[in-house]
Amino acid sequence: MDYKKTLKVAKGIFWVGYNDEKNGLHSNPYLIIEGEEALLIDGGSRPDFSTVMSKILQTGINPDQIVRLIYQHYDPDLVGSVSNFESIIHNSELEVISQKQNNIFIQHYSTVSKLRCINKLGKSWGFRTGRRLRFINTPYAHSPGSFMSYDEETKTLFSSDIFGSYGLDWELYLEISETCKTCTTHNNCPEGYNSCFLPGIIKFHQVIMTSKEALKYALDQVSELDVDLIAPQHGSLIKGKESIRFIIEKLYEINDVGIDGVHNKGENHIW
């Protein structure tokens, strides 16, 4: 894939991120275009703004068509560029959608747009065409106001940090073969890959999530959904119900998550 270009991942959904070959933490902003409207999910950091905006323009839309900026938690790697977007989007309808706990911090980045809370929106938002996003609260996975967004039309779950990973061997899509599902080692990949994807996913969740209980609560919410594509804010996209189920099962098995690992193994477990 040519990661210098915008990549379509589902109907009306575009990956507008970039492949950071020097750092293992890849950020994935997503643009949804529906009719004459568009919205941006987890738009990226301030240094990433020029790259993300260039990708948005590659889709052919006018930035003024963006009516919503959705931020699924308040970390600077996804919220840092909000003021840049506000300065370039000339649309009186532009609003920021997040959670009230996130908005306390987002207001320090955003000075123009109205901040809306997903709970007060009835945990959903719709385009004029009728296409809707559902919002699912995932508290403390990893922040108090964390949530996911589910596109009902394409069955795409924008999962924020959940299902994220860390690693330099990055591809946009996670390839999970039948061999992967039965493999019992993370070394000497029988498929011939340079490295196994699972350690990066496991370590990411152990470090980023606050506890196993918080992670389990979030996974329970995912398990209730009919999902064809998981689009995390970090790491690779996961496509297909079997692959998604495999990763969910692996995440349920993780121990020493967040504060649990500190209690069990000490601070060195994280750092």
Secondary structure, DSSP 8 states (H G I E B T S, - for coil): --TTS-EEEETTEEE-----SS-S--B--EEEEETTEEEEES---STTHHHHHHHHHHTT--GGGEEEEE-SS--HHHHTTHHHHHHH---TT-EEEE-HHHHHHHTTT-SSSEEEETTTTTSEEE-TTS-EEEEEE-TTSSSTT-EEEEETTTTEEEEETTT----SS--SB----HHHHH---SSS-TT--SS-SHHHHHHHHHHHSSBHHHHHHHHHHHHTS--SEEEESBS-BEESHHHHHHHHHHHHH--S-BHHHHHHH-GGGT-
